[in-house]
Amino acid sequence: MNKTTYRVNEVVSCADEDEDGAMLYNPDKDETVLLNPTGRSIWALLGAPRTLDEVADHLTATYPGVTSEQALQDADKFIQSLLPDFVLSEGGDADAR
């Protein structure tokens, strides 16, 4: 079982865009990323270190029609898209994916 945890990069700022989600800005890279409302909820969850399974559990609790397998795939895809500039990984084998 992979024990890698993920958390937000503290240098990244998050500006909410009402019900449309949010915009992330990393001043170290001068890059922005737009998040939909689901991505925004995951971002909030990653304020504390979380495993991929915990993020997937959040998705299945929030969206009852989503299977555990789909939630895990979606969580992984989202986190991988933000590594390493917006989300940081700790422990485990995060870079082996």
Phi, psi and omega in degrees: 000133182281125181257015179298136173247155181233145178209162179292148173282121186297339179282346182279132176260152182234121178249117179292142179244054183053224181281359182275353181118228184201167175239130176259143177225125176254107182292334179293328181253351186053049181234148175237155176221136175263137179244139171281175182303324178294315177299323179296321180292324176293319178303315179298320179298324183280011172297336173240150180302132180224149174276166177300320178298321179294321177294317178297319177300321177300317180294317180291329177288325181281324183236087186304335180281353182272130179285160178300320180295316180293320179298319179295317178297315181293319179298315180298314180299316180297310182296316180299327180290341182255352177283145351261002189278332183248326178239139179252147177246150181221134176071183176060214187227049187298325184279354181278354183286000000 
